[in-house]
């Protein structure tokens, strides 16, 4: 994962932050035995997903890979895995 930029976008950070705040709200109201506040927190969690998706659609997320990029990544992973396998068998 360190070699990729998975999740390092404004859309991802914003969606996760809003969802985390909603999770905290829901947790507090669950302990306080206040169901309306709990469901409000769950609504904020869902709002985080909607906001993150909208930001990604607006171009603030990672672009989808095309077929050429997928093949190049697969070939690079195969090329680095083969020498390691050859060293262990020798």
Contact map, one row per residue, 1 for C-alpha under 8 A:
111111000000000000000000000000000000000000000000000000000000000000000000000000000000000000
111110000000000000000000000000000000000000000000000000000000000000000000000000000000000000
111110000000000000000000000000000000000000000000000000000000000000000000000000000000000000
111111000000000000000000000000000000000000000000000000000000000000000000000000000000000000
111111110000000000000000000000000000000000000000000000000000000000000000000000000000000000
100111111000000000000000000000000000000000000000000000000000000000000000000000000000000000
000011111001100000000000000000000000000000000000000000000000000000000000000000000000000000
000011111101100000000000000000000000000000000000000000000000000000000000000000000000000000
000001111111100000000000000000000000000000000000000000000001110000000000000000000000000000
000000011111110000000000000000000000000000000000000000100001100000000000000000000000000000
000000001111111000000000000000000000000000000000001110110001100000000000000000000000000000
000000111111111100000000000000000000000000000000000100000000100000000000000000000000000000
000000111111111110000000000000000000000000000000000000000000000000000000000000000000000000
000000000111111111000000000000000000000000000001001100000000000000000000000000000000000000
000000000011111111100000000000000000000000000001111110000000000000000000000000000000000000
000000000001111111110000000000000000000000000001100100000000000000000000000000000000000000
000000000000111111111000000000000000000000000001000000000000000000000000000000000000000000
000000000000011111111100000000000000000000011011000000000000000000000000000000000000000000
000000000000001111111110000000000000000000011111100000000000000000000000000000000000000000
000000000000000111111111000000000000000000001000000000000000000000000000000000000000000000
000000000000000011111111100000000000000010011000000000000000000000000000000000000000000000
000000000000000001111111110000000000000111111000000000000000000000000000000000000000000000
000000000000000000111111111000000000000011011000000000000000000000000000000000000000000000
000000000000000000011111111100000000000010000000000000000000000000000000000000000000000000
000000000000000000001111111110000000110110000000000000000000000000000000000000000000000000
000000000000000000000111111111000000111111000000000000000000000000000000000000000000000000
000000000000000000000011111111100000010010000000000000000000000000000000000000000000000000
000000000000000000000001111111110000010000000000000000000000000000000000000000000000000000
000000000000000000000000111111111110110000000000000000000000000000000000000000000000000000
000000000000000000000000011111111110110000000000000000000000000000000000000000000000000000
000000000000000000000000001111111100000000000000000000000000000000000000000000000000000000
000000000000000000000000000111111100000000000000000000000000000000000000000000000000000000
000000000000000000000000000011111110000000000000000000000000000000000000000000000000000000
000000000000000000000000000011111111110000000000000000000000000000000000000000000000000000
000000000000000000000000000011001111111000000000000000000000000000000000000000000000000000
000000000000000000000000000000000111111100000000000000000000000000000000000000000000000000
000000000000000000000000110011000111111110000000000000000000000000000000000000000000000000
000000000000000000000000111111000111111111000000000000000000000000000000000000000000000000
000000000000000000000000010000000011111111100000000000000000000000000000000000000000000000
000000000000000000000100110000000001111111110000000000000000000000000000000000000000000000
000000000000000000001111111000000000111111111000000000000000000000000000000000000000000000
000000000000000000000110010000000000011111111100000000000000000000000000000000000000000000
000000000000000000000100000000000000001111111110000000000000000000000000000000000000000000
000000000000000001101110000000000000000111111111000000000000000000000000000000000000000000
000000000000000001111110000000000000000011111111100000000000000000000000000000000000000000
000000000000000000100000000000000000000001111111110000000000000000000000000000000000000000
000000000000000001100000000000000000000000111111111000000000000000000000000000000000000000
000000000000011111100000000000000000000000011111111100000000000000000000000000000000000000
000000000000001100100000000000000000000000001111111110000000000000000000000000000000000000
000000000000001000000000000000000000000000000111111111000000000000000000000000000000000000
000000000010011000000000000000000000000000000011111111100000000000000000000000000000000000
000000000011011100000000000000000000000000000001111111110000000000000000000000000000000000
000000000010001000000000000000000000000000000000111111111000000000000000000000000000000000
000000000000000000000000000000000000000000000000011111111100000000000000000000000000000000
000000000110000000000000000000000000000000000000001111111111100000000000000000000000000000
000000000010000000000000000000000000000000000000000111111111110000000000000000000000000000
000000000000000000000000000000000000000000000000000011111111100000000000000000000000000000
000000000000000000000000000000000000000000000000000001111111100000000000000000000000000000
000000000000000000000000000000000000000000000000000000111111111000000000000000000000000000
000000001110000000000000000000000000000000000000000000111111110000000000000000000000000000
000000001111000000000000000000000000000000000000000000111111111000000000000000000000000000
000000001000000000000000000000000000000000000000000000010011111100000000000000000000000000
000000000000000000000000000000000000000000000000000000000010111110000000000000000000000000
000000000000000000000000000000000000000000000000000000000000011111000000000000000000000000
000000000000000000000000000000000000000000000000000000000000001111101100000000000000000000
000000000000000000000000000000000000000000000000000000000000000111111100000000000000000000
000000000000000000000000000000000000000000000000000000000000000011111110000000000000000000
000000000000000000000000000000000000000000000000000000000000000001111111000000000000000000
000000000000000000000000000000000000000000000000000000000000000011111111100000000000000000
000000000000000000000000000000000000000000000000000000000000000011111111110000000000000000
000000000000000000000000000000000000000000000000000000000000000000111111111000000000000000
000000000000000000000000000000000000000000000000000000000000000000011111111100000000000000
000000000000000000000000000000000000000000000000000000000000000000001111111110000000000000
000000000000000000000000000000000000000000000000000000000000000000000111111111000000000000
000000000000000000000000000000000000000000000000000000000000000000000011111111100000000000
000000000000000000000000000000000000000000000000000000000000000000000001111111110000000000
000000000000000000000000000000000000000000000000000000000000000000000000111111111000000000
000000000000000000000000000000000000000000000000000000000000000000000000011111111100000000
000000000000000000000000000000000000000000000000000000000000000000000000001111111110000000
000000000000000000000000000000000000000000000000000000000000000000000000000111111111000000
000000000000000000000000000000000000000000000000000000000000000000000000000011111111100000
000000000000000000000000000000000000000000000000000000000000000000000000000001111111110000
000000000000000000000000000000000000000000000000000000000000000000000000000000111111111000
000000000000000000000000000000000000000000000000000000000000000000000000000000011111111100
000000000000000000000000000000000000000000000000000000000000000000000000000000001111111110
000000000000000000000000000000000000000000000000000000000000000000000000000000000111111111
000000000000000000000000000000000000000000000000000000000000000000000000000000000011111111
000000000000000000000000000000000000000000000000000000000000000000000000000000000001111111
000000000000000000000000000000000000000000000000000000000000000000000000000000000000111111
000000000000000000000000000000000000000000000000000000000000000000000000000000000000011111
